[in-house]
Amino acid sequence: MFEDYILIQKIKNGDQNAWERVIEKYYHSIYFYCVRRCYGNVQLAADLTQDIFLKVIENIKNYRFTGKFYNYLFTIAVHHCNNYYKKKEIEKVEFNESVLSSHESDGMRNLVVNEENKVIQHALNQLSNPQREAIILRYYHDLKVKDIAKITGVGVPTAQSRIHQGLVKLSKFLDKEAFTYDEKSY
């Protein structure tokens, strides 16, 4: 957090290298969030990620250090994705793990294998946008519920409810998928 404070101060003073460090530090997290929000459409996710960073560049002078810069970035990402969804119909594409895995941390890559990740992405696609958004922020980006509430502009109970309801739906869907898979293997 202190490192971000220094970088933002340098950016506000016109340091281009500081911008590069911020983008290098946060690009993959924002991109990964966008891939999950865009039903696995990596091209759209790349475009949205670029748009998000352009918005950050345009508005950095207004950033006031009232919270974590990471949360500020995700607030912009959430709002930008939501606005995009309102304007356009998202094309659902098959999730491509190999593209994403080159951008993930080792911890995430070890978390799930390719096939499991496709099933999980398909299950995430079945959730409402608010539930999917809350699940992605909580379990893929390890954000606290209070941070998710702040980023998405809802109260903590609403964020908790979205996570809980999303997990219930995911569980039902994944149980059904496992049953379907077991039947096919016989």
CNS distance restraints for C-alpha pairs under 8 A (distance, minus, plus):
assign (resid   1 and name CA) (resid   5 and name CA) 6.33 0.50 0.50
assign (resid   1 and name CA) (resid  68 and name CA) 6.34 0.50 0.50
assign (resid   1 and name CA) (resid  69 and name CA) 7.25 0.50 0.50
assign (resid   2 and name CA) (resid   6 and name CA) 6.40 0.50 0.50
assign (resid   3 and name CA) (resid   7 and name CA) 6.23 0.50 0.50
assign (resid   4 and name CA) (resid   8 and name CA) 6.01 0.50 0.50
assign (resid   4 and name CA) (resid  22 and name CA) 7.82 0.50 0.50
assign (resid   4 and name CA) (resid  69 and name CA) 6.68 0.50 0.50
assign (resid   5 and name CA) (resid   9 and name CA) 6.18 0.50 0.50
assign (resid   5 and name CA) (resid  65 and name CA) 7.18 0.50 0.50
assign (resid   6 and name CA) (resid  10 and name CA) 6.23 0.50 0.50
assign (resid   7 and name CA) (resid  11 and name CA) 6.13 0.50 0.50
assign (resid   7 and name CA) (resid  18 and name CA) 5.46 0.50 0.50
assign (resid   7 and name CA) (resid  19 and name CA) 7.65 0.50 0.50
assign (resid   7 and name CA) (resid  21 and name CA) 7.92 0.50 0.50
assign (resid   7 and name CA) (resid  22 and name CA) 7.24 0.50 0.50
assign (resid   8 and name CA) (resid  12 and name CA) 6.09 0.50 0.50
assign (resid   8 and name CA) (resid  18 and name CA) 7.50 0.50 0.50
assign (resid   8 and name CA) (resid  60 and name CA) 7.79 0.50 0.50
assign (resid   9 and name CA) (resid  13 and name CA) 6.33 0.50 0.50
assign (resid  10 and name CA) (resid  14 and name CA) 6.41 0.50 0.50
assign (resid  10 and name CA) (resid  15 and name CA) 5.32 0.50 0.50
assign (resid  10 and name CA) (resid  18 and name CA) 6.23 0.50 0.50
assign (resid  11 and name CA) (resid  15 and name CA) 4.94 0.50 0.50
assign (resid  11 and name CA) (resid  16 and name CA) 6.72 0.50 0.50
assign (resid  11 and name CA) (resid  18 and name CA) 5.78 0.50 0.50
assign (resid  11 and name CA) (resid  19 and name CA) 6.21 0.50 0.50
assign (resid  12 and name CA) (resid  60 and name CA) 7.32 0.50 0.50
assign (resid  12 and name CA) (resid  61 and name CA) 6.25 0.50 0.50
assign (resid  15 and name CA) (resid  19 and name CA) 7.03 0.50 0.50
assign (resid  16 and name CA) (resid  20 and name CA) 6.55 0.50 0.50
assign (resid  17 and name CA) (resid  21 and name CA) 6.35 0.50 0.50
assign (resid  18 and name CA) (resid  22 and name CA) 6.27 0.50 0.50
assign (resid  19 and name CA) (resid  23 and name CA) 6.18 0.50 0.50
assign (resid  20 and name CA) (resid  24 and name CA) 5.97 0.50 0.50
assign (resid  21 and name CA) (resid  25 and name CA) 5.94 0.50 0.50
assign (resid  22 and name CA) (resid  26 and name CA) 6.14 0.50 0.50
assign (resid  22 and name CA) (resid  27 and name CA) 7.98 0.50 0.50
assign (resid  23 and name CA) (resid  27 and name CA) 5.18 0.50 0.50
assign (resid  23 and name CA) (resid  53 and name CA) 7.65 0.50 0.50
assign (resid  24 and name CA) (resid  28 and name CA) 7.82 0.50 0.50
assign (resid  26 and name CA) (resid  30 and name CA) 6.38 0.50 0.50
assign (resid  26 and name CA) (resid  70 and name CA) 7.86 0.50 0.50
assign (resid  27 and name CA) (resid  31 and name CA) 5.98 0.50 0.50
assign (resid  27 and name CA) (resid  49 and name CA) 7.50 0.50 0.50
assign (resid  28 and name CA) (resid  32 and name CA) 5.85 0.50 0.50
assign (resid  28 and name CA) (resid 103 and name CA) 5.98 0.50 0.50
assign (resid  28 and name CA) (resid 104 and name CA) 7.19 0.50 0.50
assign (resid  29 and name CA) (resid  33 and name CA) 6.19 0.50 0.50
assign (resid  29 and name CA) (resid 141 and name CA) 7.53 0.50 0.50
assign (resid  30 and name CA) (resid  34 and name CA) 6.20 0.50 0.50
assign (resid  30 and name CA) (resid  49 and name CA) 6.30 0.50 0.50
assign (resid  30 and name CA) (resid  73 and name CA) 7.92 0.50 0.50
assign (resid  30 and name CA) (resid  74 and name CA) 7.20 0.50 0.50
assign (resid  30 and name CA) (resid  77 and name CA) 7.06 0.50 0.50
assign (resid  31 and name CA) (resid  35 and name CA) 6.18 0.50 0.50
assign (resid  31 and name CA) (resid  45 and name CA) 6.17 0.50 0.50
assign (resid  31 and name CA) (resid  46 and name CA) 6.37 0.50 0.50
assign (resid  31 and name CA) (resid  49 and name CA) 5.48 0.50 0.50
assign (resid  32 and name CA) (resid  36 and name CA) 6.41 0.50 0.50
assign (resid  32 and name CA) (resid  45 and name CA) 7.94 0.50 0.50
assign (resid  32 and name CA) (resid 100 and name CA) 7.23 0.50 0.50
assign (resid  32 and name CA) (resid 103 and name CA) 7.62 0.50 0.50
assign (resid  32 and name CA) (resid 104 and name CA) 7.57 0.50 0.50
assign (resid  33 and name CA) (resid  37 and name CA) 6.22 0.50 0.50
assign (resid  33 and name CA) (resid 136 and name CA) 6.89 0.50 0.50
assign (resid  33 and name CA) (resid 137 and name CA) 7.62 0.50 0.50
assign (resid  33 and name CA) (resid 140 and name CA) 7.92 0.50 0.50
assign (resid  34 and name CA) (resid  38 and name CA) 5.83 0.50 0.50
assign (resid  34 and name CA) (resid  45 and name CA) 4.85 0.50 0.50
assign (resid  34 and name CA) (resid  46 and name CA) 7.71 0.50 0.50
assign (resid  34 and name CA) (resid  48 and name CA) 6.96 0.50 0.50
assign (resid  34 and name CA) (resid  49 and name CA) 6.78 0.50 0.50
assign (resid  34 and name CA) (resid  77 and name CA) 7.78 0.50 0.50
assign (resid  34 and name CA) (resid  81 and name CA) 7.48 0.50 0.50
assign (resid  35 and name CA) (resid  39 and name CA) 6.52 0.50 0.50
assign (resid  35 and name CA) (resid  40 and name CA) 4.97 0.50 0.50
assign (resid  35 and name CA) (resid  41 and name CA) 6.03 0.50 0.50
assign (resid  35 and name CA) (resid  42 and name CA) 5.64 0.50 0.50
assign (resid  35 and name CA) (resid  44 and name CA) 7.82 0.50 0.50
assign (resid  35 and name CA) (resid  45 and name CA) 4.97 0.50 0.50
assign (resid  35 and name CA) (resid  46 and name CA) 7.96 0.50 0.50
assign (resid  36 and name CA) (resid  40 and name CA) 5.67 0.50 0.50
assign (resid  36 and name CA) (resid 121 and name CA) 7.09 0.50 0.50
assign (resid  36 and name CA) (resid 124 and name CA) 7.99 0.50 0.50
assign (resid  36 and name CA) (resid 136 and name CA) 7.18 0.50 0.50
assign (resid  37 and name CA) (resid  81 and name CA) 7.48 0.50 0.50
assign (resid  37 and name CA) (resid 129 and name CA) 7.90 0.50 0.50
assign (resid  37 and name CA) (resid 132 and name CA) 7.22 0.50 0.50
assign (resid  37 and name CA) (resid 133 and name CA) 6.85 0.50 0.50
assign (resid  37 and name CA) (resid 136 and name CA) 7.99 0.50 0.50
assign (resid  38 and name CA) (resid  42 and name CA) 7.70 0.50 0.50
assign (resid  38 and name CA) (resid  44 and name CA) 6.97 0.50 0.50
assign (resid  38 and name CA) (resid  45 and name CA) 6.28 0.50 0.50
assign (resid  38 and name CA) (resid  90 and name CA) 6.85 0.50 0.50
assign (resid  38 and name CA) (resid  92 and name CA) 7.51 0.50 0.50
assign (resid  39 and name CA) (resid  90 and name CA) 7.82 0.50 0.50
assign (resid  39 and name CA) (resid  91 and name CA) 7.67 0.50 0.50
assign (resid  39 and name CA) (resid  92 and name CA) 5.37 0.50 0.50
assign (resid  39 and name CA) (resid  93 and name CA) 6.44 0.50 0.50
assign (resid  39 and name CA) (resid  94 and name CA) 7.84 0.50 0.50
assign (resid  39 and name CA) (resid  95 and name CA) 7.10 0.50 0.50
assign (resid  39 and name CA) (resid 121 and name CA) 7.09 0.50 0.50
assign (resid  39 and name CA) (resid 122 and name CA) 7.76 0.50 0.50
assign (resid  39 and name CA) (resid 125 and name CA) 5.98 0.50 0.50
assign (resid  40 and name CA) (resid  45 and name CA) 7.96 0.50 0.50
assign (resid  40 and name CA) (resid  92 and name CA) 7.20 0.50 0.50
assign (resid  40 and name CA) (resid  93 and name CA) 6.06 0.50 0.50
assign (resid  40 and name CA) (resid  94 and name CA) 6.40 0.50 0.50
assign (resid  40 and name CA) (resid  95 and name CA) 4.46 0.50 0.50
assign (resid  40 and name CA) (resid  96 and name CA) 6.74 0.50 0.50
assign (resid  40 and name CA) (resid 121 and name CA) 7.28 0.50 0.50
assign (resid  41 and name CA) (resid  45 and name CA) 6.16 0.50 0.50
assign (resid  41 and name CA) (resid  91 and name CA) 7.63 0.50 0.50
assign (resid  41 and name CA) (resid  92 and name CA) 6.94 0.50 0.50
assign (resid  41 and name CA) (resid  93 and name CA) 5.73 0.50 0.50
assign (resid  41 and name CA) (resid  94 and name CA) 7.63 0.50 0.50
assign (resid  41 and name CA) (resid  95 and name CA) 7.02 0.50 0.50
assign (resid  42 and name CA) (resid  46 and name CA) 6.08 0.50 0.50
assign (resid  42 and name CA) (resid  96 and name CA) 7.95 0.50 0.50
assign (resid  42 and name CA) (resid  99 and name CA) 7.71 0.50 0.50
assign (resid  42 and name CA) (resid 100 and name CA) 7.96 0.50 0.50
assign (resid  43 and name CA) (resid  47 and name CA) 6.34 0.50 0.50
assign (resid  44 and name CA) (resid  48 and name CA) 6.10 0.50 0.50
assign (resid  45 and name CA) (resid  49 and name CA) 5.97 0.50 0.50
assign (resid  46 and name CA) (resid  50 and name CA) 6.21 0.50 0.50
assign (resid  47 and name CA) (resid  51 and name CA) 6.25 0.50 0.50
assign (resid  48 and name CA) (resid  52 and name CA) 6.05 0.50 0.50
assign (resid  48 and name CA) (resid  80 and name CA) 7.68 0.50 0.50
assign (resid  48 and name CA) (resid  81 and name CA) 7.30 0.50 0.50
assign (resid  49 and name CA) (resid  53 and name CA) 6.33 0.50 0.50
assign (resid  49 and name CA) (resid  77 and name CA) 7.72 0.50 0.50
assign (resid  50 and name CA) (resid  54 and name CA) 6.24 0.50 0.50
assign (resid  51 and name CA) (resid  55 and name CA) 6.24 0.50 0.50
assign (resid  52 and name CA) (resid  56 and name CA) 6.29 0.50 0.50
assign (resid  52 and name CA) (resid  76 and name CA) 6.62 0.50 0.50
assign (resid  52 and name CA) (resid  77 and name CA) 5.91 0.50 0.50
assign (resid  52 and name CA) (resid  80 and name CA) 6.81 0.50 0.50
assign (resid  53 and name CA) (resid  57 and name CA) 6.12 0.50 0.50
assign (resid  54 and name CA) (resid  58 and name CA) 6.16 0.50 0.50
assign (resid  55 and name CA) (resid  59 and name CA) 6.08 0.50 0.50
assign (resid  55 and name CA) (resid  76 and name CA) 7.74 0.50 0.50
assign (resid  56 and name CA) (resid  60 and name CA) 5.56 0.50 0.50
assign (resid  56 and name CA) (resid  73 and name CA) 7.34 0.50 0.50
assign (resid  56 and name CA) (resid  76 and name CA) 7.60 0.50 0.50
assign (resid  59 and name CA) (resid  63 and name CA) 7.05 0.50 0.50
assign (resid  65 and name CA) (resid  69 and name CA) 7.27 0.50 0.50
assign (resid  67 and name CA) (resid  71 and name CA) 7.18 0.50 0.50
assign (resid  67 and name CA) (resid  72 and name CA) 7.45 0.50 0.50
assign (resid  68 and name CA) (resid  72 and name CA) 6.55 0.50 0.50
assign (resid  69 and name CA) (resid  73 and name CA) 6.21 0.50 0.50
assign (resid  70 and name CA) (resid  74 and name CA) 6.27 0.50 0.50
assign (resid  71 and name CA) (resid  75 and name CA) 6.00 0.50 0.50
assign (resid  71 and name CA) (resid 147 and name CA) 6.92 0.50 0.50
assign (resid  71 and name CA) (resid 151 and name CA) 6.30 0.50 0.50
assign (resid  72 and name CA) (resid  76 and name CA) 6.46 0.50 0.50
assign (resid  72 and name CA) (resid 151 and name CA) 7.33 0.50 0.50
assign (resid  73 and name CA) (resid  77 and name CA) 6.21 0.50 0.50
assign (resid  74 and name CA) (resid  78 and name CA) 5.92 0.50 0.50
assign (resid  74 and name CA) (resid 151 and name CA) 6.44 0.50 0.50
assign (resid  75 and name CA) (resid  79 and name CA) 6.19 0.50 0.50
assign (resid  75 and name CA) (resid 150 and name CA) 7.89 0.50 0.50
assign (resid  75 and name CA) (resid 151 and name CA) 4.44 0.50 0.50
assign (resid  75 and name CA) (resid 152 and name CA) 6.48 0.50 0.50
assign (resid  76 and name CA) (resid  80 and name CA) 5.92 0.50 0.50
assign (resid  77 and name CA) (resid  81 and name CA) 6.07 0.50 0.50
assign (resid  78 and name CA) (resid  82 and name CA) 6.07 0.50 0.50
assign (resid  78 and name CA) (resid 133 and name CA) 7.62 0.50 0.50
assign (resid  78 and name CA) (resid 151 and name CA) 7.34 0.50 0.50
assign (resid  78 and name CA) (resid 152 and name CA) 6.73 0.50 0.50
assign (resid  79 and name CA) (resid  83 and name CA) 6.03 0.50 0.50
assign (resid  79 and name CA) (resid 152 and name CA) 7.66 0.50 0.50
assign (resid  80 and name CA) (resid  84 and name CA) 6.16 0.50 0.50
assign (resid  81 and name CA) (resid  85 and name CA) 6.20 0.50 0.50
assign (resid  82 and name CA) (resid  86 and name CA) 6.33 0.50 0.50
assign (resid  83 and name CA) (resid  87 and name CA) 6.48 0.50 0.50
assign (resid  84 and name CA) (resid  88 and name CA) 6.02 0.50 0.50
assign (resid  85 and name CA) (resid  89 and name CA) 6.33 0.50 0.50
assign (resid  85 and name CA) (resid  90 and name CA) 6.75 0.50 0.50
assign (resid  94 and name CA) (resid 118 and name CA) 7.74 0.50 0.50
assign (resid  95 and name CA) (resid 118 and name CA) 5.76 0.50 0.50
assign (resid  95 and name CA) (resid 121 and name CA) 6.80 0.50 0.50
assign (resid  95 and name CA) (resid 122 and name CA) 7.86 0.50 0.50
assign (resid  96 and name CA) (resid 100 and name CA) 6.81 0.50 0.50
assign (resid  96 and name CA) (resid 118 and name CA) 7.60 0.50 0.50
assign (resid  97 and name CA) (resid 101 and name CA) 5.78 0.50 0.50
assign (resid  97 and name CA) (resid 114 and name CA) 5.82 0.50 0.50
assign (resid  97 and name CA) (resid 117 and name CA) 7.12 0.50 0.50
assign (resid  97 and name CA) (resid 118 and name CA) 7.29 0.50 0.50
assign (resid  98 and name CA) (resid 102 and name CA) 6.74 0.50 0.50
assign (resid  98 and name CA) (resid 114 and name CA) 7.84 0.50 0.50
assign (resid  99 and name CA) (resid 103 and name CA) 7.51 0.50 0.50
assign (resid 100 and name CA) (resid 104 and name CA) 6.39 0.50 0.50
assign (resid 101 and name CA) (resid 105 and name CA) 7.94 0.50 0.50
assign (resid 101 and name CA) (resid 109 and name CA) 6.22 0.50 0.50
assign (resid 104 and name CA) (resid 108 and name CA) 6.12 0.50 0.50
assign (resid 104 and name CA) (resid 109 and name CA) 6.24 0.50 0.50
assign (resid 105 and name CA) (resid 109 and name CA) 6.29 0.50 0.50
assign (resid 106 and name CA) (resid 110 and name CA) 6.14 0.50 0.50
assign (resid 107 and name CA) (resid 111 and name CA) 6.26 0.50 0.50
assign (resid 108 and name CA) (resid 112 and name CA) 7.21 0.50 0.50
assign (resid 109 and name CA) (resid 113 and name CA) 7.39 0.50 0.50
assign (resid 112 and name CA) (resid 116 and name CA) 6.04 0.50 0.50
assign (resid 112 and name CA) (resid 117 and name CA) 5.96 0.50 0.50
assign (resid 113 and name CA) (resid 117 and name CA) 6.11 0.50 0.50
assign (resid 114 and name CA) (resid 118 and name CA) 6.42 0.50 0.50
assign (resid 115 and name CA) (resid 119 and name CA) 6.44 0.50 0.50
assign (resid 116 and name CA) (resid 120 and name CA) 6.12 0.50 0.50
assign (resid 117 and name CA) (resid 121 and name CA) 6.00 0.50 0.50
assign (resid 118 and name CA) (resid 122 and name CA) 6.10 0.50 0.50
assign (resid 119 and name CA) (resid 123 and name CA) 6.13 0.50 0.50
assign (resid 119 and name CA) (resid 174 and name CA) 7.77 0.50 0.50
assign (resid 120 and name CA) (resid 124 and name CA) 6.09 0.50 0.50
assign (resid 120 and name CA) (resid 174 and name CA) 7.65 0.50 0.50
assign (resid 121 and name CA) (resid 125 and name CA) 6.18 0.50 0.50
assign (resid 122 and name CA) (resid 126 and name CA) 6.80 0.50 0.50
assign (resid 123 and name CA) (resid 127 and name CA) 7.25 0.50 0.50
assign (resid 123 and name CA) (resid 170 and name CA) 6.00 0.50 0.50
assign (resid 123 and name CA) (resid 173 and name CA) 6.31 0.50 0.50
assign (resid 123 and name CA) (resid 174 and name CA) 6.80 0.50 0.50
assign (resid 124 and name CA) (resid 132 and name CA) 5.96 0.50 0.50
assign (resid 124 and name CA) (resid 170 and name CA) 6.98 0.50 0.50
assign (resid 125 and name CA) (resid 132 and name CA) 7.44 0.50 0.50
assign (resid 127 and name CA) (resid 131 and name CA) 5.95 0.50 0.50
assign (resid 127 and name CA) (resid 132 and name CA) 5.54 0.50 0.50
assign (resid 127 and name CA) (resid 166 and name CA) 6.53 0.50 0.50
assign (resid 127 and name CA) (resid 169 and name CA) 7.24 0.50 0.50
assign (resid 127 and name CA) (resid 170 and name CA) 7.73 0.50 0.50
assign (resid 128 and name CA) (resid 132 and name CA) 6.05 0.50 0.50
assign (resid 129 and name CA) (resid 133 and name CA) 5.93 0.50 0.50
assign (resid 130 and name CA) (resid 134 and name CA) 6.19 0.50 0.50
assign (resid 130 and name CA) (resid 162 and name CA) 6.84 0.50 0.50
assign (resid 131 and name CA) (resid 135 and name CA) 6.14 0.50 0.50
assign (resid 131 and name CA) (resid 162 and name CA) 4.94 0.50 0.50
assign (resid 131 and name CA) (resid 163 and name CA) 6.16 0.50 0.50
assign (resid 131 and name CA) (resid 165 and name CA) 7.29 0.50 0.50
assign (resid 131 and name CA) (resid 166 and name CA) 5.18 0.50 0.50
assign (resid 132 and name CA) (resid 136 and name CA) 6.05 0.50 0.50
assign (resid 132 and name CA) (resid 166 and name CA) 6.91 0.50 0.50
assign (resid 133 and name CA) (resid 137 and name CA) 6.18 0.50 0.50
assign (resid 134 and name CA) (resid 138 and name CA) 6.01 0.50 0.50
assign (resid 134 and name CA) (resid 148 and name CA) 6.68 0.50 0.50
assign (resid 134 and name CA) (resid 159 and name CA) 6.79 0.50 0.50
assign (resid 134 and name CA) (resid 162 and name CA) 6.41 0.50 0.50
assign (resid 134 and name CA) (resid 163 and name CA) 5.73 0.50 0.50
assign (resid 135 and name CA) (resid 139 and name CA) 5.81 0.50 0.50
assign (resid 135 and name CA) (resid 140 and name CA) 7.55 0.50 0.50
assign (resid 135 and name CA) (resid 162 and name CA) 7.92 0.50 0.50
assign (resid 135 and name CA) (resid 163 and name CA) 5.65 0.50 0.50
assign (resid 135 and name CA) (resid 166 and name CA) 6.81 0.50 0.50
assign (resid 135 and name CA) (resid 167 and name CA) 7.62 0.50 0.50
assign (resid 136 and name CA) (resid 140 and name CA) 5.09 0.50 0.50
assign (resid 136 and name CA) (resid 141 and name CA) 6.69 0.50 0.50
assign (resid 137 and name CA) (resid 141 and name CA) 5.00 0.50 0.50
assign (resid 137 and name CA) (resid 142 and name CA) 6.48 0.50 0.50
assign (resid 137 and name CA) (resid 143 and name CA) 5.81 0.50 0.50
assign (resid 137 and name CA) (resid 148 and name CA) 6.70 0.50 0.50
assign (resid 138 and name CA) (resid 142 and name CA) 4.91 0.50 0.50
assign (resid 138 and name CA) (resid 143 and name CA) 4.89 0.50 0.50
assign (resid 138 and name CA) (resid 144 and name CA) 6.51 0.50 0.50
assign (resid 138 and name CA) (resid 145 and name CA) 7.06 0.50 0.50
assign (resid 138 and name CA) (resid 148 and name CA) 7.26 0.50 0.50
assign (resid 138 and name CA) (resid 163 and name CA) 7.90 0.50 0.50
assign (resid 139 and name CA) (resid 143 and name CA) 7.45 0.50 0.50
assign (resid 143 and name CA) (resid 147 and name CA) 6.19 0.50 0.50
assign (resid 143 and name CA) (resid 148 and name CA) 6.45 0.50 0.50
assign (resid 144 and name CA) (resid 148 and name CA) 6.29 0.50 0.50
assign (resid 145 and name CA) (resid 149 and name CA) 6.12 0.50 0.50
assign (resid 145 and name CA) (resid 156 and name CA) 6.52 0.50 0.50
assign (resid 145 and name CA) (resid 159 and name CA) 6.42 0.50 0.50
assign (resid 145 and name CA) (resid 160 and name CA) 6.55 0.50 0.50
assign (resid 146 and name CA) (resid 150 and name CA) 6.25 0.50 0.50
assign (resid 146 and name CA) (resid 156 and name CA) 5.64 0.50 0.50
assign (resid 146 and name CA) (resid 159 and name CA) 7.85 0.50 0.50
assign (resid 147 and name CA) (resid 151 and name CA) 6.05 0.50 0.50
assign (resid 148 and name CA) (resid 152 and name CA) 6.00 0.50 0.50
assign (resid 148 and name CA) (resid 156 and name CA) 7.98 0.50 0.50
assign (resid 148 and name CA) (resid 159 and name CA) 6.62 0.50 0.50
assign (resid 149 and name CA) (resid 153 and name CA) 5.77 0.50 0.50
assign (resid 149 and name CA) (resid 154 and name CA) 4.98 0.50 0.50
assign (resid 149 and name CA) (resid 155 and name CA) 5.47 0.50 0.50
assign (resid 149 and name CA) (resid 156 and name CA) 5.24 0.50 0.50
assign (resid 149 and name CA) (resid 158 and name CA) 7.52 0.50 0.50
assign (resid 149 and name CA) (resid 159 and name CA) 5.34 0.50 0.50
assign (resid 150 and name CA) (resid 154 and name CA) 6.51 0.50 0.50
assign (resid 150 and name CA) (resid 155 and name CA) 7.48 0.50 0.50
assign (resid 154 and name CA) (resid 158 and name CA) 6.22 0.50 0.50
assign (resid 154 and name CA) (resid 159 and name CA) 6.62 0.50 0.50
assign (resid 155 and name CA) (resid 159 and name CA) 6.37 0.50 0.50
assign (resid 156 and name CA) (resid 160 and name CA) 6.10 0.50 0.50
assign (resid 157 and name CA) (resid 161 and name CA) 6.04 0.50 0.50
assign (resid 158 and name CA) (resid 162 and name CA) 6.13 0.50 0.50
assign (resid 159 and name CA) (resid 163 and name CA) 6.27 0.50 0.50
assign (resid 160 and name CA) (resid 164 and name CA) 6.07 0.50 0.50
assign (resid 161 and name CA) (resid 165 and name CA) 5.89 0.50 0.50
assign (resid 162 and name CA) (resid 166 and name CA) 5.81 0.50 0.50
assign (resid 163 and name CA) (resid 167 and name CA) 6.06 0.50 0.50
assign (resid 164 and name CA) (resid 168 and name CA) 6.24 0.50 0.50
assign (resid 165 and name CA) (resid 169 and name CA) 6.24 0.50 0.50
assign (resid 166 and name CA) (resid 170 and name CA) 6.02 0.50 0.50
assign (resid 167 and name CA) (resid 171 and name CA) 5.93 0.50 0.50
assign (resid 168 and name CA) (resid 172 and name CA) 6.27 0.50 0.50
assign (resid 169 and name CA) (resid 173 and name CA) 6.07 0.50 0.50
assign (resid 170 and name CA) (resid 174 and name CA) 5.88 0.50 0.50
assign (resid 171 and name CA) (resid 175 and name CA) 5.94 0.50 0.50
assign (resid 172 and name CA) (resid 176 and name CA) 6.16 0.50 0.50
assign (resid 173 and name CA) (resid 177 and name CA) 6.14 0.50 0.50
assign (resid 174 and name CA) (resid 178 and name CA) 6.03 0.50 0.50
assign (resid 175 and name CA) (resid 179 and name CA) 6.22 0.50 0.50
assign (resid 176 and name CA) (resid 180 and name CA) 6.15 0.50 0.50
assign (resid 177 and name CA) (resid 181 and name CA) 6.01 0.50 0.50
assign (resid 178 and name CA) (resid 182 and name CA) 6.09 0.50 0.50
assign (resid 179 and name CA) (resid 183 and name CA) 6.27 0.50 0.50
assign (resid 180 and name CA) (resid 184 and name CA) 6.34 0.50 0.50
assign (resid 181 and name CA) (resid 185 and name CA) 6.33 0.50 0.50
assign (resid 182 and name CA) (resid 186 and name CA) 6.96 0.50 0.50
